């Protein structure tokens, strides 16, 4: 079994898709959920249309990239375009809770002991 490189896209095609841009919005995480806010319009770029169709239900950026078979960076640029046009919304993952909000280690050890006894 041979391994394929992750990014197998043709550089010229990727350049054309992104309009030569290489910078994606910083606030788009791989697990940010993207949701379509409208139907595709005539004359839209085919990748934008496909993203709007995929995101009728909340879909993570990484899932969109896998479905479109495009590098994540390219998808982040395309989703950024749609965000700027208000065609989609992004639901960002919650940040990690503060250390003070985490359960005490003694409680976690008791749970672990209980699980081991099962």
Secondary structure, 3 states (H helix, E strand, C coil): CCCCCCCCCCHHHHHHHHCCCCCCCCCCCCCCEEEECCCCCCCCCHHHHHHHHHCCCCEEHHHHHHHHCCCHHHHHHHHHHHHHCCCEEEECCCCCCCHHHCCCHHHHHHHHHHHHHC
